[in-house]
């Protein structure tokens, strides 16, 4: 296995992003359209949060007495992206090694890390799926 591989070699660079001004409806459409599970939330190029598909699922099932569509409509109208997203997410730099990223994600409960330059500018995201694909390529 290769040693000291920077995360920039395996991260997703062409990102779908959200802003805090968008709606949870926008987020759900983006998750489904692109088949992704994590969307960075930005102000300009600065990362301010991460919204995961599981965040939406958690609030969507808040009231199971309604039909699924009714729940989403009511719940999505009650919350904003800023209220649901993970705020000030842990980030890594593009030169962080794959091994270091694995060590972080193995200890935490989340499954993605935004990759930033100059401490704030979003340049990519690395997910557990990116890592699994990388390891599969090694065999």
N, CA and C atoms as an extended XYZ file, in Angstrom:
417
Properties=species:S:1:pos:R:3:atomname:S:1:resname:S:1:resid:I:1 pbc="F F F"
N         0.838       -1.177        0.000 N   UNK     1
C         0.000        0.000        0.000 CA  UNK     1
C         0.888        1.246        0.000 C   UNK     1
N         0.439        2.248       -0.720 N   UNK     2
C         1.206        3.489       -0.816 CA  UNK     2
C         1.241        4.191        0.542 C   UNK     2
N         2.342        4.836        0.817 N   UNK     3
C         2.500        5.555        2.081 CA  UNK     3
C         2.367        7.064        1.861 C   UNK     3
N         1.877        7.754        2.852 N   UNK     4
C         1.830        9.225        2.868 CA  UNK     4
C         1.073        9.828        1.686 C   UNK     4
N         0.001        9.185        1.241 N   UNK     5
C        -0.812        9.696        0.145 CA  UNK     5
C        -1.662       10.856        0.681 C   UNK     5
N        -1.582       12.038        0.047 N   UNK     6
C        -2.387       13.157        0.524 CA  UNK     6
C        -3.862       12.968        0.151 C   UNK     6
N        -4.724       13.447        1.002 N   UNK     7
C        -6.156       13.300        0.788 CA  UNK     7
C        -6.593       14.015       -0.498 C   UNK     7
N        -5.824       14.977       -0.966 N   UNK     8
C        -6.165       15.684       -2.206 CA  UNK     8
C        -6.240       14.736       -3.396 C   UNK     8
N        -5.596       13.578       -3.313 N   UNK     9
C        -5.623       12.616       -4.410 CA  UNK     9
C        -6.908       11.791       -4.457 C   UNK     9
N        -7.637       11.747       -3.382 N   UNK    10
C        -8.850       10.919       -3.370 CA  UNK    10
C       -10.124       11.712       -3.074 C   UNK    10
N       -10.001       12.960       -2.663 N   UNK    11
C       -11.179       13.750       -2.278 CA  UNK    11
C       -12.032       14.082       -3.503 C   UNK    11
N       -13.285       14.386       -3.242 N   UNK    12
C       -14.186       14.883       -4.268 CA  UNK    12
C       -13.926       16.377       -4.411 C   UNK    12
N       -13.638       16.799       -5.647 N   UNK    13
C       -13.304       18.203       -5.887 CA  UNK    13
C       -14.460       18.987       -6.498 C   UNK    13
N       -15.255       18.333       -7.322 N   UNK    14
C       -16.403       19.003       -7.939 CA  UNK    14
C       -17.584       18.896       -6.987 C   UNK    14
N       -17.712       19.892       -6.150 N   UNK    15
C       -18.668       19.824       -5.048 CA  UNK    15
C       -20.016       20.447       -5.361 C   UNK    15
N       -21.012       19.834       -4.796 N   UNK    16
C       -22.326       20.450       -4.690 CA  UNK    16
C       -22.320       21.119       -3.323 C   UNK    16
N       -22.744       22.359       -3.257 N   UNK    17
C       -22.777       23.075       -1.980 CA  UNK    17
C       -24.137       23.726       -1.787 C   UNK    17
N       -24.402       24.062       -0.549 N   UNK    18
C       -25.604       24.793       -0.161 CA  UNK    18
C       -25.190       26.060        0.561 C   UNK    18
N       -26.107       26.989        0.649 N   UNK    19
C       -25.938       28.156        1.508 CA  UNK    19
C       -27.016       28.099        2.591 C   UNK    19
N       -26.842       28.863        3.630 N   UNK    20
C       -27.840       28.861        4.710 CA  UNK    20
C       -29.152       29.478        4.260 C   UNK    20
N       -29.154       30.178        3.138 N   UNK    21
C       -30.373       30.803        2.625 CA  UNK    21
C       -31.240       29.840        1.824 C   UNK    21
N       -30.704       28.693        1.475 N   UNK    22
C       -31.500       27.715        0.744 CA  UNK    22
C       -32.387       26.945        1.714 C   UNK    22
N       -33.269       26.120        1.159 N   UNK    23
C       -34.228       25.402        1.998 CA  UNK    23
C       -33.844       23.922        2.117 C   UNK    23
N       -34.468       23.266        3.054 N   UNK    24
C       -34.273       21.833        3.196 CA  UNK    24
C       -34.851       21.083        1.991 C   UNK    24
N       -35.837       21.676        1.330 N   UNK    25
C       -36.342       21.097        0.088 CA  UNK    25
C       -35.231       21.089       -0.963 C   UNK    25
N       -34.504       22.204       -1.075 N   UNK    26
C       -33.373       22.291       -2.014 CA  UNK    26
C       -32.342       21.213       -1.701 C   UNK    26
N       -32.072       21.049       -0.421 N   UNK    27
C       -31.074       20.061        0.002 CA  UNK    27
C       -31.517       18.652       -0.382 C   UNK    27
N       -32.761       18.316       -0.100 N   UNK    28
C       -33.241       16.973       -0.426 CA  UNK    28
C       -33.157       16.712       -1.930 C   UNK    28
N       -33.539       17.686       -2.728 N   UNK    29
C       -33.440       17.531       -4.188 CA  UNK    29
C       -32.000       17.279       -4.604 C   UNK    29
N       -31.063       18.010       -4.011 N   UNK    30
C       -29.653       17.866       -4.345 CA  UNK    30
C       -29.126       16.479       -3.943 C   UNK    30
N       -29.495       16.023       -2.758 N   UNK    31
C       -29.083       14.684       -2.315 CA  UNK    31
C       -29.553       13.630       -3.318 C   UNK    31
N       -30.812       13.711       -3.705 N   UNK    32
C       -31.388       12.694       -4.590 CA  UNK    32
C       -30.855       12.811       -6.014 C   UNK    32
N       -30.741       14.013       -6.523 N   UNK    33
C       -30.284       14.221       -7.900 CA  UNK    33
C       -28.857       13.713       -8.102 C   UNK    33
N       -27.982       13.981       -7.137 N   UNK    34
C       -26.560       13.666       -7.286 CA  UNK    34
C       -26.142       12.372       -6.582 C   UNK    34
N       -27.068       11.742       -5.865 N   UNK    35
C       -26.754       10.494       -5.181 CA  UNK    35
C       -25.648       10.650       -4.151 C   UNK    35
N       -25.705       11.746       -3.395 N   UNK    36
C       -24.683       12.033       -2.382 CA  UNK    36
C       -25.310       12.017       -0.999 C   UNK    36
N       -24.445       11.999        0.027 N   UNK    37
C       -24.950       11.943        1.403 CA  UNK    37
C       -24.437       13.067        2.291 C   UNK    37
N       -23.544       13.921        1.760 N   UNK    38
C       -22.988       15.035        2.535 CA  UNK    38
C       -22.864       16.247        1.627 C   UNK    38
N       -23.363       17.377        2.105 N   UNK    39
C       -23.253       18.609        1.322 CA  UNK    39
C       -22.661       19.698        2.207 C   UNK    39
N       -21.516       20.248        1.805 N   UNK    40
C       -20.949       21.372        2.545 CA  UNK    40
C       -21.861       22.599        2.432 C   UNK    40
N       -21.949       23.338        3.514 N   UNK    41
C       -22.707       24.586        3.537 CA  UNK    41
C       -21.681       25.708        3.591 C   UNK    41
N       -21.806       26.646        2.659 N   UNK    42
C       -20.789       27.683        2.513 CA  UNK    42
C       -21.384       29.089        2.549 C   UNK    42
N       -20.512       30.019        2.895 N   UNK    43
C       -20.758       31.453        2.716 CA  UNK    43
C       -19.625       31.900        1.814 C   UNK    43
N       -19.912       32.139        0.543 N   UNK    44
C       -18.846       32.383       -0.424 CA  UNK    44
C       -18.067       31.101       -0.589 C   UNK    44
N       -16.759       31.128       -0.315 N   UNK    45
C       -15.933       29.918       -0.381 CA  UNK    45
C       -15.637       29.346        1.003 C   UNK    45
N       -16.141       30.022        2.025 N   UNK    46
C       -15.870       29.612        3.413 CA  UNK    46
C       -16.870       28.554        3.873 C   UNK    46
N       -16.340       27.479        4.449 N   UNK    47
C       -17.193       26.415        4.984 CA  UNK    47
C       -17.791       26.857        6.321 C   UNK    47
N       -19.108       26.718        6.455 N   UNK    48
C       -19.766       27.081        7.714 CA  UNK    48
C       -20.503       25.904        8.333 C   UNK    48
N       -20.607       24.805        7.572 N   UNK    49
C       -21.294       23.637        8.098 CA  UNK    49
C       -21.332       22.520        7.085 C   UNK    49
N       -21.888       21.394        7.516 N   UNK    50
C       -22.111       20.255        6.630 CA  UNK    50
C       -23.504       19.716        6.934 C   UNK    50
N       -24.263       19.505        5.877 N   UNK    51
C       -25.572       18.885        6.021 CA  UNK    51
C       -25.473       17.481        5.463 C   UNK    51
N       -25.896       16.500        6.240 N   UNK    52
C       -25.863       15.118        5.758 CA  UNK    52
C       -27.292       14.652        5.509 C   UNK    52
N       -27.398       13.662        4.643 N   UNK    53
C       -28.712       13.107        4.351 CA  UNK    53
C       -29.337       12.540        5.621 C   UNK    53
N       -28.517       11.973        6.490 N   UNK    54
C       -29.052       11.433        7.742 CA  UNK    54
C       -29.619       12.540        8.639 C   UNK    54
N       -29.092       13.766        8.517 N   UNK    55
C       -29.669       14.897        9.262 CA  UNK    55
C       -31.118       15.121        8.835 C   UNK    55
N       -31.367       15.030        7.522 N   UNK    56
C       -32.736       15.193        7.018 CA  UNK    56
C       -33.626       14.042        7.483 C   UNK    56
N       -33.088       12.834        7.435 N   UNK    57
C       -33.887       11.682        7.864 CA  UNK    57
C       -34.286       11.795        9.328 C   UNK    57
N       -33.382       12.297       10.157 N   UNK    58
C       -33.678       12.434       11.589 CA  UNK    58
C       -34.877       13.341       11.831 C   UNK    58
N       -34.949       14.443       11.111 N   UNK    59
C       -36.074       15.358       11.340 CA  UNK    59
C       -37.319       14.961       10.566 C   UNK    59
N       -37.164       14.214        9.479 N   UNK    60
C       -38.313       13.813        8.670 CA  UNK    60
C       -39.212       12.832        9.391 C   UNK    60
N       -38.646       12.033       10.283 N   UNK    61
C       -39.433       11.032       10.984 CA  UNK    61
C       -39.850       11.512       12.370 C   UNK    61
N       -39.865       12.820       12.547 N   UNK    62
C       -40.224       13.386       13.847 CA  UNK    62
C       -41.678       13.094       14.208 C   UNK    62
N       -42.549       13.026       13.207 N   UNK    63
C       -43.960       12.777       13.464 CA  UNK    63
C       -44.423       11.658       12.545 C   UNK    63
N       -44.395       10.433       13.021 N   UNK    64
C       -44.717        9.284       12.185 CA  UNK    64
C       -46.216        9.054       12.042 C   UNK    64
N       -47.043        9.903       12.618 N   UNK    65
C       -48.485        9.729       12.483 CA  UNK    65
C       -49.006       10.281       11.164 C   UNK    65
N       -48.224       11.094       10.513 N   UNK    66
C       -48.611       11.667        9.222 CA  UNK    66
C       -48.060       10.811        8.097 C   UNK    66
N       -48.557       11.045        6.878 N   UNK    67
C       -47.949       10.380        5.727 CA  UNK    67
C       -46.569       10.979        5.508 C   UNK    67
N       -45.706       10.264        4.810 N   UNK    68
C       -44.310       10.695        4.637 CA  UNK    68
C       -44.220       12.089        4.018 C   UNK    68
N       -45.002       12.356        2.958 N   UNK    69
C       -44.942       13.662        2.303 CA  UNK    69
C       -45.395       14.779        3.229 C   UNK    69
N       -46.432       14.526        4.008 N   UNK    70
C       -46.928       15.543        4.930 CA  UNK    70
C       -45.907       15.861        6.005 C   UNK    70
N       -45.235       14.827        6.495 N   UNK    71
C       -44.213       15.039        7.520 CA  UNK    71
C       -43.116       15.931        6.958 C   UNK    71
N       -42.601       15.595        5.783 N   UNK    72
C       -41.531       16.382        5.199 CA  UNK    72
C       -41.950       17.823        4.999 C   UNK    72
N       -43.165       18.036        4.492 N   UNK    73
C       -43.632       19.391        4.247 CA  UNK    73
C       -43.671       20.185        5.541 C   UNK    73
N       -44.257       19.629        6.560 N   UNK    74
C       -44.369       20.329        7.835 CA  UNK    74
C       -42.987       20.531        8.462 C   UNK    74
N       -42.197       19.481        8.521 N   UNK    75
C       -40.897       19.556        9.182 CA  UNK    75
C       -39.938       20.448        8.412 C   UNK    75
N       -39.898       20.317        7.091 N   UNK    76
C       -38.981       21.138        6.287 CA  UNK    76
C       -39.329       22.615        6.391 C   UNK    76
N       -40.594       22.918        6.632 N   UNK    77
C       -40.996       24.311        6.817 CA  UNK    77
C       -40.665       24.829        8.211 C   UNK    77
N       -40.454       23.922        9.147 N   UNK    78
C       -40.188       24.319       10.526 CA  UNK    78
C       -38.711       24.611       10.789 C   UNK    78
N       -37.814       24.048        9.972 N   UNK    79
C       -36.384       24.170       10.210 CA  UNK    79
C       -35.674       24.812        9.030 C   UNK    79
N       -34.505       25.372        9.315 N   UNK    80
C       -33.646       25.917        8.270 CA  UNK    80
C       -32.397       25.045        8.168 C   UNK    80
N       -31.668       25.222        7.095 N   UNK    81
C       -30.408       24.501        6.944 CA  UNK    81
C       -29.483       24.817        8.114 C   UNK    81
N       -29.421       26.077        8.508 N   UNK    82
C       -28.543       26.485        9.612 CA  UNK    82
C       -28.896       25.764       10.907 C   UNK    82
N       -30.162       25.448       11.111 N   UNK    83
C       -30.581       24.764       12.335 CA  UNK    83
C       -30.260       23.274       12.315 C   UNK    83
N       -30.215       22.676       11.137 N   UNK    84
C       -30.065       21.230       11.020 CA  UNK    84
C       -28.621       20.806       10.765 C   UNK    84
N       -27.853       21.628       10.089 N   UNK    85
C       -26.483       21.256        9.697 CA  UNK    85
C       -25.561       21.123       10.908 C   UNK    85
N       -24.476       20.393       10.698 N   UNK    86
C       -23.401       20.352       11.685 CA  UNK    86
C       -22.619       21.650       11.528 C   UNK    86
N       -22.575       22.422       12.584 N   UNK    87
C       -21.910       23.733       12.522 CA  UNK    87
C       -20.425       23.594       12.821 C   UNK    87
N       -19.644       24.479       12.255 N   UNK    88
C       -18.177       24.491       12.410 CA  UNK    88
C       -17.600       23.077       12.389 C   UNK    88
N       -17.737       22.417       11.248 N   UNK    89
C       -17.256       21.037       11.166 CA  UNK    89
C       -15.743       20.942       11.273 C   UNK    89
N       -15.286       19.803       11.722 N   UNK    90
C       -13.864       19.500       11.721 CA  UNK    90
C       -13.425       19.453       10.260 C   UNK    90
N       -12.293       20.063        9.939 N   UNK    91
C       -11.796       20.087        8.568 CA  UNK    91
C       -10.365       19.575        8.536 C   UNK    91
N        -9.910       19.242        7.321 N   UNK    92
C        -8.522       18.848        7.106 CA  UNK    92
C        -7.987       19.647        5.928 C   UNK    92
N        -6.667       19.691        5.810 N   UNK    93
C        -6.049       20.363        4.674 CA  UNK    93
C        -5.801       19.348        3.563 C   UNK    93
N        -5.541       19.844        2.360 N   UNK    94
C        -5.343       18.977        1.198 CA  UNK    94
C        -4.119       18.077        1.348 C   UNK    94
N        -3.163       18.473        2.166 N   UNK    95
C        -1.968       17.641        2.341 CA  UNK    95
C        -2.059       16.682        3.530 C   UNK    95
N        -3.192       16.652        4.212 N   UNK    96
C        -3.418       15.656        5.258 CA  UNK    96
C        -3.382       14.283        4.598 C   UNK    96
N        -2.748       13.325        5.235 N   UNK    97
C        -2.631       12.005        4.617 CA  UNK    97
C        -3.926       11.209        4.749 C   UNK    97
N        -4.089       10.260        3.849 N   UNK    98
C        -5.235        9.360        3.905 CA  UNK    98
C        -5.261        8.656        5.255 C   UNK    98
N        -4.115        8.220        5.731 N   UNK    99
C        -4.041        7.548        7.036 CA  UNK    99
C        -4.578        8.457        8.154 C   UNK    99
N        -4.191        9.722        8.143 N   UNK   100
C        -4.674       10.654        9.170 CA  UNK   100
C        -6.186       10.835        9.092 C   UNK   100
N        -6.730       10.894        7.875 N   UNK   101
C        -8.176       11.032        7.702 CA  UNK   101
C        -8.895        9.791        8.246 C   UNK   101
N        -8.363        8.621        7.942 N   UNK   102
C        -8.952        7.382        8.453 CA  UNK   102
C        -8.938        7.384        9.978 C   UNK   102
N        -7.837        7.808       10.572 N   UNK   103
C        -7.745        7.854       12.036 CA  UNK   103
C        -8.802        8.784       12.624 C   UNK   103
N        -9.036        9.921       11.983 N   UNK   104
C       -10.050       10.862       12.474 CA  UNK   104
C       -11.437       10.248       12.369 C   UNK   104
N       -11.784        9.746       11.181 N   UNK   105
C       -13.133        9.227       10.968 CA  UNK   105
C       -13.403        7.965       11.785 C   UNK   105
N       -12.373        7.194       12.082 N   UNK   106
C       -12.547        5.997       12.904 CA  UNK   106
C       -12.945        6.347       14.342 C   UNK   106
N       -12.561        7.527       14.797 N   UNK   107
C       -12.848        7.944       16.172 CA  UNK   107
C       -14.155        8.728       16.296 C   UNK   107
N       -14.626        9.290       15.194 N   UNK   108
C       -15.785       10.192       15.239 CA  UNK   108
C       -17.060        9.486       14.800 C   UNK   108
N       -18.189       10.187       14.921 N   UNK   109
C       -19.475        9.626       14.525 CA  UNK   109
C       -19.950       10.136       13.171 C   UNK   109
N       -19.183       11.003       12.525 N   UNK   110
C       -19.564       11.512       11.214 CA  UNK   110
C       -18.761       10.803       10.137 C   UNK   110
N       -19.155       11.010        8.879 N   UNK   111
C       -18.588       10.227        7.782 CA  UNK   111
C       -18.011       11.070        6.652 C   UNK   111
N       -17.728       12.314        6.928 N   UNK   112
C       -17.111       13.162        5.906 CA  UNK   112
C       -16.291       14.255        6.576 C   UNK   112
N       -15.300       14.725        5.831 N   UNK   113
C       -14.465       15.835        6.296 CA  UNK   113
C       -14.287       16.825        5.154 C   UNK   113
N       -14.685       18.062        5.356 N   UNK   114
C       -14.390       19.074        4.351 CA  UNK   114
C       -12.879       19.294        4.283 C   UNK   114
N       -12.394       19.534        3.080 N   UNK   115
C       -10.977       19.801        2.863 CA  UNK   115
C       -10.854       21.284        2.525 C   UNK   115
N        -9.993       21.978        3.281 N   UNK   116
C        -9.881       23.426        3.130 CA  UNK   116
C        -8.437       23.858        2.900 C   UNK   116
N        -8.306       25.036        2.313 N   UNK   117
C        -7.018       25.718        2.198 CA  UNK   117
C        -7.132       27.015        2.975 C   UNK   117
N        -6.026       27.510        3.455 N   UNK   118
C        -6.008       28.776        4.207 CA  UNK   118
C        -7.012       28.764        5.353 C   UNK   118
N        -7.193       27.622        5.987 N   UNK   119
C        -8.041       27.419        7.163 CA  UNK   119
C        -9.537       27.558        6.940 C   UNK   119
N        -9.995       28.075        5.798 N   UNK   120
C       -11.435       28.262        5.636 CA  UNK   120
C       -11.959       27.985        4.239 C   UNK   120
N       -11.147       28.146        3.193 N   UNK   121
C       -11.639       28.034        1.825 CA  UNK   121
C       -11.838       26.570        1.429 C   UNK   121
N       -13.072       26.215        1.138 N   UNK   122
C       -13.424       24.846        0.792 CA  UNK   122
C       -12.859       24.472       -0.577 C   UNK   122
N       -12.116       23.363       -0.632 N   UNK   123
C       -11.555       22.889       -1.899 CA  UNK   123
C       -11.985       21.456       -2.224 C   UNK   123
N       -12.613       20.777       -1.273 N   UNK   124
C       -13.052       19.408       -1.512 CA  UNK   124
C       -13.718       18.819       -0.293 C   UNK   124
N       -14.099       17.561       -0.430 N   UNK   125
C       -14.655       16.815        0.702 CA  UNK   125
C       -14.196       15.373        0.552 C   UNK   125
N       -13.869       14.753        1.657 N   UNK   126
C       -13.504       13.336        1.646 CA  UNK   126
C       -14.501       12.604        2.533 C   UNK   126
N       -15.033       11.508        1.993 N   UNK   127
C       -16.048       10.739        2.702 CA  UNK   127
C       -15.548        9.316        2.926 C   UNK   127
N       -16.269        8.595        3.744 N   UNK   128
C       -15.901        7.194        3.953 CA  UNK   128
C       -15.998        6.416        2.638 C   UNK   128
N       -16.897        6.810        1.754 N   UNK   129
C       -16.992        6.158        0.445 CA  UNK   129
C       -15.730        6.403       -0.375 C   UNK   129
N       -15.203        7.630       -0.350 N   UNK   130
C       -13.948        7.921       -1.045 CA  UNK   130
C       -12.829        7.031       -0.515 C   UNK   130
N       -12.791        6.869        0.798 N   UNK   131
C       -11.752        6.046        1.413 CA  UNK   131
C       -11.900        4.577        1.032 C   UNK   131
N       -13.116        4.069        1.060 N   UNK   132
C       -13.330        2.675        0.685 CA  UNK   132
C       -12.929        2.432       -0.779 C   UNK   132
N       -13.304        3.364       -1.656 N   UNK   133
C       -12.909        3.234       -3.066 CA  UNK   133
C       -11.389        3.250       -3.231 C   UNK   133
N       -10.733        4.096       -2.477 N   UNK   134
C        -9.264        4.155       -2.521 CA  UNK   134
C        -8.674        2.813       -2.085 C   UNK   134
N        -9.163        2.269       -0.993 N   UNK   135
C        -8.622        1.007       -0.502 CA  UNK   135
C        -8.913       -0.144       -1.472 C   UNK   135
N       -10.072       -0.112       -2.111 N   UNK   136
C       -10.375       -1.141       -3.118 CA  UNK   136
C        -9.394       -1.088       -4.278 C   UNK   136
N        -8.993        0.104       -4.681 N   UNK   137
C        -8.034        0.268       -5.773 CA  UNK   137
C        -6.662       -0.308       -5.416 C   UNK   137
N        -6.368       -0.392       -4.124 N   UNK   138
C        -5.075       -0.889       -3.693 CA  UNK   138
C        -4.945       -2.406       -3.819 C   UNK   138
N        -6.097       -3.080       -3.988 N   UNK   139
C        -6.074       -4.552       -4.055 CA  UNK   139
C        -6.215       -5.060       -5.452 C   UNK   139
